[in-house]
Amino acid sequence: KRIIGLVAFIAGFILCMKLMQLYAGKILKLYKYSIQNYRDIVTNLYRWDNQQIIILNELKVIISLFFMEVRLLNMRISETLCCSVNIDYDRPLSVHSLNSKKPLNDLELGHYLAGLIDGDGHFSKIGQLVIAYDEKDDSAAYWLKTQIGYGTVSKIKNKKALKYVLSHSEGVKKVIHLINGKLRTVTKFNQVQYLLNSHKLISNYSQPFTMNTSTDFNNHWLAGFIDSDGSFQIKTLMSSNNPNCSRSKKPEVRLKLQIAQKQRDILDTIRLFLAGPTNKGVYIGERVHKYKNGSELTTYYLETTSFSVFKRVANYIDHYPLISYKRLKYMWIRKAYLIVQSKDHINPEGFKKIQKFKEKMKY
């Protein structure tokens, strides 16, 4: 408010000075004119009025530009505050409806897109961005195409999958600008660096491209990463300390988020965010894939193993919602967690509800 008031004062002062310059001495000179010079007086006054109008229009432009800068500044401040919000991930999960808002600005979109690319996207050496989607995710793929303004969505032959392909150099440069400082995997970061250093159409990108090495996940990156490589699971079983006594069996529920990756480093960073330095409640395992030609490929997966950690996952997704069809699966597992949170899962009715949610997640 003080800045706006100061600008208004300066604008008024400039206007007064201009008018004084225009009309200084003119009023006294009017008395010296005879009636015969009436037409000349009117002509001069008309010219002075035109100059005054020009000055007023110039001031309007200056003031409008100032307020435009103020709006842009407020937008940048709001974006910064959005990323610096401290969320209590350990609070009880709310029973109210979920946040359904998709990324609202370039900052939020950039973090989400970086997570999506870190998960299941890549930049080819010919300058294309390719992101794979499940065949159920056509709406999410077309939403991304709309946000970028370029690209095509097509079905992958002989697979239950889609791909978003971005070839237009302006579109690729826009994506690079959006994800600058937000990628977290070395592989995808190096792919961008290769394009910036060798590709003719993209090498004129003037800003330094950096990687996000922080442990701050208060943004949409993890939502994009889960949309890309995450999955949810509900497991139900009857457990007993005495296997010989069927009456002593109690219903047991396990709610899991699982994320698969070829590199382990990023999973270690996510585990630190979800479980803290103790790593309790989050397990990282590995799978060895053997091929017919005798070669092997080792991949890694992160899995939540406690309700307390899953609660952190749920509070995160409630604040930074998923966009893919996995959001529907999350909705069912979230309902299951609310039953566990109220301890109704130990009752037959509550346990049956969770089993129904488990069945619905298969589709």
C-alpha positions, 0 to 999 in steps of 0.5 A: 500500500505504501508503494502504491501511494508513493507512485500515485503521489509521484504521478500527481507531482509529474502531472502538475509539473507538466501542466505548470510548464504548459500553462506558465505565463499563458493566462497573463498573455490572454489579457494582452490579446484582443478579441480579433485574436480570439481564433488564435487563442482557441487554437492554442488552447486546443493544442495545449489540451492535446498535449495535456491528453498525451501526458495523461495517456503517458501517465496511464501507461506508466501506472498500468505497467507499474501495477502489472509489475506488482501483480507479477511480483505478488505471483512470484511471492505466492509461488515461493510461499507455495513451495515453502509451506510447512505441512504436518505430515504426521497429523491425523488424516482428514475425513474431508474430501480430497484436494483435486486441484492440478498444478496451478502455475509454472512452478507447480507444473515444473515440479510435477513434470520433473517428477513425471520425467524422472519416473518414466520419461526421457530425452532422446538424442534427437531432441525429443521428450518421450513420456510413457503412460498406462493406457488408462491415462489418456486424459492425463496425457492429453492434459499434459499436451495442453499444458505444454502446447505441443506434442502428440499422444499415441498408443504403443503398439502391442502394449497396454500403454500410451506415449506422449512425444514432444518433438517441437524445439520450442516445446522442448525448450519450454519443458527444459525451462519448466524443469530447470532446477527440479530434476532429481535423477542424474540420468535425466539431468545428463540427458538434458545437458547433452541436448543443451550442449549438442542439439542445434535447435536447443543449444541456444538455451541461455540459462544455466541448467541445474539439478535439485539435490535438496531433500525438500519434497514440499512440492508436486515432484513426488506426485509426478513420480508416483503417477509415473512409477508408483502403485498402491496395495491393500493386503488383508489377512487373518493373523494369530499368535497361536496357529492351532487356534482358529478363534484367536485369529485377528484381522490384519490390514496392510496398506502400501505405496510401492515405487519401482526404479532402476537407480536406488539413489532417488529411493533413498532420498524419498525414504529419508523424507518419509521415514526420517533418519531411522528408515523405520516403516520404509523398505527398499528391496531389489529384483534381478531380471534375467533375460533369455540371452543370459543378461541380467538387470537389477531394479529397486523398489521402495515399499511402505511397511507401517501405518505411520509412514503411509499416513505421511504419504496420504497427507502429502497426496492430499496436499499435492494430488495425483493426476493419473488414474492412480488417483482413483486407487489412492481414493480406495486405499485412503478410505481403508486407512480412515477405517484403520485410523478409527480402529474399526478394521478390527471389527468384522464390518470394517474389515469387510469394507476394506476387503471391498476396497481392495477388490475395487482397486483391481480395476 
